[in-house]
Amino acid sequence: MVILRTIITILYVIDCIALLVVVLMQEGKQQGLGALAGISDTYWGKNKGRSAEGTLVKMTKLLAVLFIVMSIVLNLNF
């Protein structure tokens, strides 16, 4: 059991660092003055899920779920 807990702890630390990096790589949600004139409806705005920014959002969600699950598992007394 100690070995399994050590492995999960190492994966937890790696997940924490990866989550931090992915969140810091994302752009801000500010649209600036372009939103006032309706300029924000560009190709990249409509296809955000397929862009690099969309990939970062998906990675953030995945890493956050892993973070929560591993936090719960590590706090179980087994």
Long-range contacts (C-beta under 8 A, 24 or more apart in sequence): 1-78, 5-74, 8-70, 8-73, 8-74, 9-74, 11-70, 12-67, 12-70, 12-71, 12-74, 15-63, 15-66, 15-67, 15-70, 16-67, 18-63, 19-60, 19-63, 19-64, 19-67, 22-56, 22-59, 22-60, 22-63, 23-60, 25-56, 26-53, 26-56, 26-57, 26-60, 27-53
